[in-house]
């Protein structure tokens, strides 16, 4: 009788383990579906376009190996003068991040203004060069 009870208890344990494995598989399936849905909604603001990563500013500004002449032709001042002007105007050019978008760094804002003064291009052309929108250049 005890052998039969042990067998029944063993079968019951196997049945419970099987049910737990099924529940675990269902939870894992629901988790993967939730992750897929979140991956599809990467941009909740559909009207907002992502900024390109390879603009003139990101490529050349932080690269100290570019010739000083090239920097001067782009912004009409050398890098040392730019750094001094940035230190003077840093507080007035500083912005805060919003829930819609990250702010533009002060050195990029200053470079936008100097590039506009130096070349006189249209706002949309400058925006394409710096990877920002036309309204940001304005």
Backbone as CSV, one residue per row, in Angstrom:
resi,resn,N_x,N_y,N_z,CA_x,CA_y,CA_z,C_x,C_y,C_z
1,UNK,0.811,-1.188,0.000,0.000,0.000,0.000,0.862,1.262,0.000
2,UNK,1.952,1.236,0.792,2.824,2.398,0.833,3.540,2.595,-0.496
3,UNK,3.858,1.513,-1.172,4.525,1.626,-2.477,3.585,2.284,-3.482
4,UNK,2.309,1.910,-3.398,1.334,2.516,-4.314,1.153,4.001,-4.002
5,UNK,1.121,4.358,-2.734,0.989,5.755,-2.321,2.215,6.563,-2.780
6,UNK,3.384,5.961,-2.673,4.602,6.644,-3.117,4.557,6.849,-4.621
7,UNK,4.057,5.855,-5.343,3.940,5.972,-6.797,2.952,7.067,-7.160
8,UNK,1.793,7.090,-6.491,0.801,8.126,-6.756,1.342,9.522,-6.411
9,UNK,2.063,9.594,-5.286,2.651,10.877,-4.905,3.699,11.322,-5.933
10,UNK,4.480,10.366,-6.434,5.477,10.660,-7.465,4.804,11.137,-8.745
11,UNK,3.702,10.491,-9.134,2.965,10.917,-10.332,2.360,12.304,-10.137
12,UNK,1.871,12.557,-8.937,1.306,13.869,-8.629,2.381,14.954,-8.720
13,UNK,3.566,14.647,-8.214,4.665,15.616,-8.295,5.057,15.871,-9.751
14,UNK,5.105,14.835,-10.561,5.428,14.997,-11.981,4.351,15.839,-12.663
15,UNK,3.082,15.590,-12.335,1.978,16.357,-12.910,2.091,17.833,-12.528
16,UNK,2.385,18.106,-11.250,2.537,19.501,-10.798,3.733,20.171,-11.476
17,UNK,4.817,19.439,-11.606,6.002,19.982,-12.273,5.697,20.289,-13.735
18,UNK,4.940,19.411,-14.384,4.552,19.634,-15.777,3.690,20.901,-15.883
19,UNK,2.736,21.063,-14.976,1.892,22.271,-14.981,2.721,23.531,-14.736
20,UNK,3.689,23.472,-13.829,4.548,24.626,-13.573,5.399,24.970,-14.796
21,UNK,5.877,23.945,-15.509,6.645,24.192,-16.730,5.780,24.856,-17.799
22,UNK,4.527,24.438,-17.900,3.615,25.055,-18.874,3.358,26.516,-18.490
23,UNK,3.131,26.783,-17.199,2.910,28.165,-16.763,4.144,29.025,-17.001
24,UNK,5.311,28.472,-16.749,6.551,29.203,-16.987,6.733,29.504,-18.472
25,UNK,6.402,28.553,-19.335,6.508,28.772,-20.780,5.536,29.863,-21.226
26,UNK,4.328,29.872,-20.668,3.353,30.906,-21.021,3.814,32.287,-20.565
27,UNK,4.375,32.366,-19.370,4.895,33.649,-18.888,6.051,34.147,-19.754
28,UNK,6.905,33.239,-20.163,8.026,33.612,-21.040,7.513,34.092,-22.395
29,UNK,6.492,33.431,-22.916,5.887,33.838,-24.187,5.263,35.234,-24.074
30,UNK,4.542,35.489,-22.987,3.953,36.819,-22.780,5.034,37.890,-22.649
31,UNK,6.134,37.562,-21.996,7.228,38.521,-21.855,7.856,38.866,-23.202
32,UNK,8.040,37.864,-24.052,8.615,38.147,-25.376,7.664,38.973,-26.230
33,UNK,6.373,38.709,-26.118,5.397,39.518,-26.874,5.427,40.955,-26.386
34,UNK,5.499,41.162,-25.064,5.577,42.514,-24.509,6.838,43.239,-24.982
35,UNK,7.949,42.519,-25.038,9.196,43.125,-25.507,9.099,43.516,-26.975
36,UNK,8.479,42.686,-27.795,8.314,43.016,-29.217,7.447,44.252,-29.394
37,UNK,6.393,44.362,-28.611,5.539,45.540,-28.706,6.286,46.800,-28.298
38,UNK,7.108,46.705,-27.270,7.881,47.868,-26.843,8.928,48.241,-27.870
39,UNK,9.507,47.280,-28.559,10.497,47.580,-29.580,9.857,48.293,-30.760
40,UNK,8.634,47.971,-31.089,7.959,48.639,-32.189,7.669,50.092,-31.868
41,UNK,7.414,50.409,-30.609,7.091,51.770,-30.205,8.339,52.500,-29.727
42,UNK,9.388,52.505,-30.515,10.618,53.155,-30.075,10.505,54.666,-30.101
43,UNK,9.616,55.209,-30.921,9.492,56.658,-31.045,8.032,57.041,-30.818
44,UNK,7.667,57.428,-29.599,6.259,57.735,-29.348,5.790,59.001,-30.063
45,UNK,6.706,59.869,-30.463,6.354,61.087,-31.173,6.653,60.874,-32.652
46,UNK,5.645,60.497,-33.403,5.851,60.127,-34.797,6.205,61.324,-35.663
47,UNK,5.897,62.504,-35.224,6.193,63.688,-36.009,7.646,64.109,-35.869
48,UNK,8.336,63.555,-34.901,9.718,63.939,-34.629,10.667,63.068,-35.449
49,UNK,11.544,63.711,-36.192,12.529,62.981,-36.973,13.810,62.835,-36.160
50,UNK,14.463,61.681,-36.241,15.715,61.522,-35.498,16.819,62.371,-36.117
51,UNK,17.718,62.836,-35.281,18.840,63.625,-35.774,19.891,62.707,-36.378
52,UNK,20.466,63.110,-37.501,21.554,62.295,-38.046,22.798,62.409,-37.183
53,UNK,23.602,61.385,-37.146,24.767,61.359,-36.271,26.036,61.886,-36.943
54,UNK,26.062,61.959,-38.251,27.294,62.304,-38.929,27.304,63.698,-39.516
55,UNK,26.920,64.715,-38.772,26.908,66.072,-39.309,28.312,66.676,-39.268
56,UNK,28.467,67.832,-39.869,29.754,68.516,-39.911,30.276,68.746,-38.496
57,UNK,29.401,69.154,-37.624,29.819,69.485,-36.262,30.370,68.267,-35.529
58,UNK,29.645,67.149,-35.579,30.093,65.954,-34.862,31.385,65.394,-35.442
59,UNK,31.583,65.531,-36.736,32.775,64.967,-37.363,34.001,65.838,-37.116
60,UNK,33.879,67.153,-37.317,35.060,68.008,-37.336,35.307,68.797,-36.057
61,UNK,34.293,69.109,-35.308,34.516,69.978,-34.155,35.377,69.316,-33.090
62,UNK,35.085,68.086,-32.749,35.830,67.408,-31.690,37.142,66.809,-32.167
63,UNK,37.386,66.818,-33.467,38.615,66.272,-34.014,39.694,67.349,-33.990
64,UNK,40.640,67.221,-33.090,41.705,68.217,-32.965,42.778,68.045,-34.037
65,UNK,42.661,67.002,-34.860,43.667,66.755,-35.888,43.393,67.532,-37.182
66,UNK,42.206,68.139,-37.310,41.942,68.885,-38.539,42.802,70.139,-38.559
67,UNK,43.181,70.593,-39.732,44.037,71.788,-39.803,43.308,73.022,-39.272
68,UNK,44.030,73.913,-38.605,43.399,75.134,-38.085,42.810,76.005,-39.189
69,UNK,43.394,75.919,-40.378,42.891,76.712,-41.494,41.455,76.302,-41.863
70,UNK,41.183,74.993,-41.830,39.836,74.511,-42.164,38.816,75.002,-41.138
71,UNK,39.174,74.936,-39.878,38.279,75.419,-38.827,38.000,76.911,-39.011
72,UNK,39.042,77.658,-39.369,38.891,79.100,-39.536,38.040,79.433,-40.761
73,UNK,38.127,78.658,-41.831,37.293,78.925,-43.008,35.831,78.593,-42.738
74,UNK,35.565,77.646,-41.859,34.178,77.284,-41.568,33.501,78.280,-40.641
75,UNK,34.194,78.720,-39.586,33.570,79.585,-38.582,34.163,80.989,-38.530
76,UNK,35.131,81.272,-39.375,35.786,82.580,-39.475,36.481,83.011,-38.199
77,UNK,36.918,82.060,-37.404,37.769,82.337,-36.237,38.516,81.063,-35.894
78,UNK,39.668,81.204,-35.275,40.426,80.009,-34.918,39.830,79.360,-33.664
79,UNK,40.316,78.169,-33.394,39.730,77.374,-32.312,39.936,78.022,-30.946
80,UNK,41.063,78.640,-30.725,41.323,79.279,-29.425,40.346,80.426,-29.173
81,UNK,40.099,81.239,-30.190,39.136,82.341,-30.051,37.729,81.789,-29.831
82,UNK,37.419,80.695,-30.528,36.109,80.049,-30.343,35.954,79.582,-28.904
83,UNK,37.001,78.973,-28.345,36.933,78.484,-26.967,36.764,79.627,-25.961
84,UNK,37.451,80.742,-26.194,37.305,81.897,-25.308,35.888,82.445,-25.382
85,UNK,35.372,82.590,-26.611,34.001,83.089,-26.792,32.981,82.138,-26.174
86,UNK,33.232,80.854,-26.290,32.338,79.862,-25.676,32.349,79.978,-24.157
87,UNK,33.506,80.205,-23.569,33.575,80.367,-22.115,32.828,81.619,-21.647
88,UNK,32.863,82.659,-22.443,32.162,83.892,-22.080,30.644,83.699,-22.206
89,UNK,30.194,83.041,-23.272,28.763,82.927,-23.556,28.128,81.625,-23.082
90,UNK,28.868,80.794,-22.401,28.381,79.460,-22.050,27.070,79.490,-21.272
91,UNK,26.941,80.347,-20.293,25.723,80.375,-19.457,24.505,80.824,-20.237
92,UNK,24.671,81.751,-21.169,23.514,82.230,-21.938,23.131,81.252,-23.048
93,UNK,24.028,80.379,-23.444,23.726,79.401,-24.493,23.241,78.071,-23.937
94,UNK,23.321,77.893,-22.632,22.944,76.634,-22.006,21.432,76.491,-21.974
95,UNK,20.940,75.311,-22.375,19.498,75.023,-22.393,19.233,73.803,-21.528
96,UNK,17.938,73.514,-21.306,17.550,72.350,-20.529,16.915,71.313,-21.441
97,UNK,17.086,70.040,-21.087,16.407,68.968,-21.808,14.915,69.044,-21.527
98,UNK,14.110,68.692,-22.519,12.667,68.623,-22.332,12.225,67.178,-22.475
99,UNK,10.947,66.934,-22.261,10.443,65.575,-22.412,10.378,65.173,-23.876
100,UNK,10.408,66.133,-24.770,10.325,65.818,-26.193,11.685,65.602,-26.841
101,UNK,12.700,66.289,-26.360,13.986,66.242,-27.061,15.109,66.679,-26.137
102,UNK,16.298,66.139,-26.387,17.482,66.573,-25.648,17.958,67.913,-26.192
103,UNK,18.553,68.703,-25.334,18.999,70.026,-25.755,20.270,69.926,-26.593
104,UNK,20.538,71.002,-27.304,21.733,71.090,-28.131,22.837,71.681,-27.262
105,UNK,24.052,71.129,-27.324,25.123,71.660,-26.485,25.487,73.097,-26.847
106,UNK,25.974,73.882,-25.904,26.277,75.295,-26.162,27.301,75.511,-27.274
107,UNK,28.272,74.617,-27.385,29.257,74.791,-28.453,28.640,74.624,-29.833
108,UNK,27.618,73.792,-29.936,26.937,73.625,-31.222,26.071,74.851,-31.534
109,UNK,25.443,75.425,-30.515,24.636,76.634,-30.724,25.523,77.780,-31.195
110,UNK,26.670,77.930,-30.558,27.600,78.981,-30.967,28.128,78.733,-32.371
111,UNK,28.461,77.491,-32.682,28.940,77.165,-34.024,27.850,77.428,-35.072
112,UNK,26.591,77.165,-34.747,25.481,77.461,-35.669,25.416,78.952,-35.980
113,UNK,25.484,79.759,-34.941,25.416,81.201,-35.142,26.593,81.732,-35.931
114,UNK,27.788,81.264,-35.611,28.973,81.729,-36.329,28.967,81.262,-37.785
115,UNK,28.501,80.045,-38.009,28.429,79.529,-39.384,27.431,80.343,-40.198
116,UNK,26.319,80.715,-39.594,25.314,81.546,-40.283,25.897,82.914,-40.606
117,UNK,26.603,83.521,-39.668,27.220,84.821,-39.911,28.343,84.730,-40.945
118,UNK,29.081,83.630,-40.926,30.229,83.497,-41.819,29.824,83.226,-43.255
119,UNK,28.796,82.426,-43.453,28.461,81.990,-44.807,27.166,82.576,-45.350
120,UNK,26.239,82.899,-44.490,24.981,83.462,-44.957,24.101,82.487,-45.703
121,UNK,24.296,81.196,-45.492,23.463,80.198,-46.164,22.034,80.252,-45.627
122,UNK,21.166,79.530,-46.298,19.786,79.462,-45.823,19.722,78.609,-44.551
123,UNK,18.632,78.780,-43.819,18.470,78.050,-42.563,18.412,76.543,-42.793
124,UNK,17.744,76.136,-43.854,17.625,74.693,-44.113,18.968,74.084,-44.498
125,UNK,19.811,74.821,-45.213,21.136,74.311,-45.571,22.012,74.167,-44.337
126,UNK,21.977,75.163,-43.469,22.771,75.091,-42.239,22.256,73.965,-41.344
127,UNK,20.944,73.815,-41.286,20.373,72.726,-40.496,20.825,71.367,-40.989
128,UNK,20.912,71.206,-42.301,21.386,69.929,-42.847,22.868,69.716,-42.540
129,UNK,23.656,70.789,-42.558,25.084,70.663,-42.251,25.321,70.275,-40.793
130,UNK,24.501,70.780,-39.898,24.694,70.553,-38.471,23.797,69.462,-37.900
131,UNK,22.892,68.949,-38.704,22.027,67.861,-38.234,20.938,68.345,-37.283
132,UNK,20.435,69.562,-37.480,19.350,70.089,-36.659,18.242,70.573,-37.592
133,UNK,17.116,70.907,-37.021,15.988,71.371,-37.811,16.164,72.855,-38.167
134,UNK,15.395,73.282,-39.151,15.456,74.674,-39.590,15.032,75.618,-38.474
135,UNK,14.045,75.240,-37.701,13.586,76.089,-36.601,14.655,76.241,-35.519
136,UNK,15.489,75.247,-35.334,16.581,75.350,-34.373,17.624,76.349,-34.849
137,UNK,17.885,76.372,-36.136,18.839,77.330,-36.680,18.302,78.747,-36.554
138,UNK,17.017,78.906,-36.765,16.405,80.248,-36.650,16.520,80.734,-35.225
